[in-house]
Amino acid sequence: MDKHRIREWMKAFDDQGYLILRNVLTEDEVAKLNTAIDEIIAEEPQSLSYNIYNSVERHPDILRLIDEPTILPLIVNLLGYNIQLHISHLTIREPNPNEIKTETNSFINWHQDGPNLPFPKINGLTSTYYIKTCYILSDMSQPDRGNTKVIPGSHKRPDNPNQLDVRYKNEDEVQVCGKPGDVFIFPQNLWHAGSPNKSEFTRRQLFLGYSPLWMRPIDYHQASERLLKDANPNQKQLLGDISTNKFHYYVPQESMVPLKAFYYKDAVKSVYDH
């Protein structure tokens, strides 16, 4: 991965709080993922809204995305190399212009991600604790298709959005639009929301989140043997399989964190030392 491109992406991410990377996945890769999602949905009760967590456990084609070669080096330089997969959340929103109530949320109001009670704040601001990558797997090139909404720069502002109800428009909000194969990246402290799908198109988005190894992941306490069976070294680290000594999750030996190979210390320094 080009170090200069990584630096440019990091600067834009630091300024705006999000990135949209185009054409990360090929048409064939998107088609394979959608076939996998069809298989997953076939095992679920029919619904207008699906929220499927730990989706890497549901299909190997989703698991393969955790170390996607365009995305992983960027995440390593944004968060550091002592990281893991934090969450794998598949969201599907069928057209629902009348906002029929569903068992799982068909839209989500404005929020910052995090635990309850919230992450600590300093001068009203929360640090970046984890980062989500959103793989767009359906045509989200136009607004009002259940798009994710964001408020650019809100990760650096202590104020809340004027309206927390996603159905009301905030003056500075942006609907993230993209085509299948595009990837949207944002930190947990950026104000964001999931808007209702008022269109005739189905929304399909896959969120893969990354966090430090010392943070408990959302999807599982320990990765299953099935996930680890054929995992390469990078995937094993991302699945939290680095040591039986839990102290190493805080202070890993270099051999335990192969993702260090993607870390560009000078690029990180040039972005954040200002």
N, C-alpha and C positions, 0 to 999 in steps of 0.2 A: 504494500500500500504506500502511495506517495506521501511522504512526510509533509510536504507543503500543502497538499490537499487536506490532510488531517488538520493542519493548523488553521486553514481557512474555515473549515467546518466548525472547529472548536470556537473560533472567534464569533461566528454567526450564532452558534448555540448559546454562548455566553451573553451576547447582546440581546437576542430576541427570546431565548428560552425554548426554542424549538427549531427543528430542521426538517425539510422535506427533501429526500434524496430520490431522484427519478430513475426508473428502470433498473432497480437493483436486482429484480428477478426477471428471468426470461418468460416468454409466453408459455413455454413448455413447463417450466417450474411452477408457474401459477396454476396451470391446468392440473398438474399432479396434486397440488395442495387442495384444489377445489374438489378433486375426486376423493381425496382423503376426508375432507370435511363432509362430503355427501355420505360417506360410510359412517362417520361419527354421528351425524344427524339421524341416520336410519335407526340408530340404537336408542334415540331419545324420544320422549313423548312429543307429539306434534305441537308446535307453538309458534306464535308470531315473534318470539324473542328467545334467544338462546345465550346463556352465559356459561361456558364450559371451562372450568379451571383445571390445572394440571394437564393441559391438552397434549403436552409432550408424551405423556403416558398413553395417550389414546391412539397415536399413529406415528410410525417411524419417520414419515416425511415431514412431520412437524418437528420432531426431535432434531432432525438434521439442520434445522434453521438456527439452532442455538449458537453455532460458531460460524455463521455466514461470513465469508471472507471480506466482504465490503464493510459490513457493520461492526464486527467484533473488534478490529483495531481501533475504530473510533470510540467505542464504549470503553476500551481499556485506557485510552488517553483522557477520557472525560472523568472516569471514576478511579483509575488506578488499576494495577494488575492483580490485586488481591480480591477478586470478585467471583460471584457465582450467579447462576440463574435464580432469580427471585420469584418469578411468576410466569406462567404461560396461560393466557386467558383468551379463549376464542369467543368472539361476540358476533352474533348474527341477528340482524333486525329485518324482518320481512316488512313490506309496505304496510303502514298502519296510520293512514291519514286521519282517521277518527280517534286515534289515541285510545284504542280499546285496552283495558287493563290486562296485563299479562302477569304470569306467576313470577317471572324474573323481570327486572327493570327493562322497559322498552325505550326509556331515555333516562338520563342521569343529570341532575342539576349541577350547578357550578360548585367546584370543590378543589382542594388540594389533597393528594393522596397521603396516607399515613395512618398511624395507629390512633387509638382512643385510650388515653389522652394523647393529644397531638405531640409531634416532635417539638423539641425546645425551640424557642424563638430568641433572637438577639436583636434588639432595636426593631422588633416587629417582623423580622425576617427569619425564615426557616432555611437552613442549608440544604443542599442537594444530598439526599441519602440514597436514592436509587433513581434509575433512568429506565423508561419504557421505550421499546421500539415497536411501532405499529406497522405490520405488513398489510397493505391494502390489497384485497383479493377480489374485489368487485369494482364495478365502475362507479367511483366516487368523484368523478370529474366535475360534477355540478353540486351546488349546495342543496340542502333540504332532503338529502338522501340518508339521513341518520348520521351525518358527518360529525366527527369530533370538532368541538369548538375550543378555541384557546384565546387568551388575552396576552398578546405579545408583550414581553418585558415584565409581566406580573410576578415573576419569580424574584424580582429585585424591588418590588414595591410592597409596603406593609398594609396597604388598603385592600379591602375586599371589593369585588365587583359591585356595581350599583344594584344589579338584579341577580339574585342567586337562582331564580327560576329560569331554567334554560329556554323556556318558551317565550321569554321577553328578551328583547335585543339590548345588549350593552353596546355603548357607543364605539368602543375599541375592540370588539370581539372579531374573530376571524374564523370562518368555517374552513377546516382543512380539506382541500380537494385534491384528488389524485386518481391515477389510473391503476389498474391491476399491475402489481410489480413494484409500485412506488412504496417507499418506507418513510414514515413520520416518526420523529424521535423527540422526546420531551422528558424533563425531570419531574419528580413527584411534587415539587413545590411550585410548578406553573399552574395557574388557575385554568381549569379545563372542564368540559362538560360533554355529554353525549346527547345530541339533539334528536328529536323525534324524526322518524322516517315518513315524510309526507309524500314521497314519490311513488313511482311504479317499479322501482329498482330495489333489489335486496342488498342490504349492506353486509359485507363480510370483512371483518378485520381481526387480525391475530396480534395480540399484545405479548411480547416477550420482554420481561423486566429483569434488570441486573442490579445487584447490590453488593456491598462488601461481604466477604465470607463470614465475618463475625456477626452479621445480622441474620436472624432466623428467617428463612424463606417462607413464603405464603403457601406454596403448593404442597409441601411435604416436610417432614422432619428429617428424613433420610431417603435418598434416591433408591429406587427399587433395583434389585439385581437385574431385572430385565432391561432397565435403562442403561445400566453400567456394563452389560455383557459385552457389547461390541464398541464401546465408547473409545475414542482416541484420547490422548493425554489432555488436550484442551477441553474436550467435552467432560472428561472425568473431573477436572477442576471445576468447571461450571456446574456440575452436578454435586459438588461439595465433597467429592471423594479424594481428599488430600492426605488425611492422617487419622489414626485412631486417638491421637493426643489432641484434645480440643484446644489446648493452648496455641497450637499451630494455626488455628483459624484467625487468631489475632496477630501472631508473629510467625508466618510460615517460613520454612527453609526455602531457598531459591529453587531447589529441585521440585518442590511441591506446586509451584505456580508457573507453569510453562508459558502462561499468557504474558509474562514479563518480556518476552521476545518482541511483542508488539508495542511496547511502551517507549515513547520518544520524549525523554526527560527535557530536552532543550525546547521542543515544541510546546510542551505543557508550561514550561517556565515563561516562554515568550507571550503566551495568552494571558496568564494570570498574574504576572508580575508587572502591574501597571496601576 
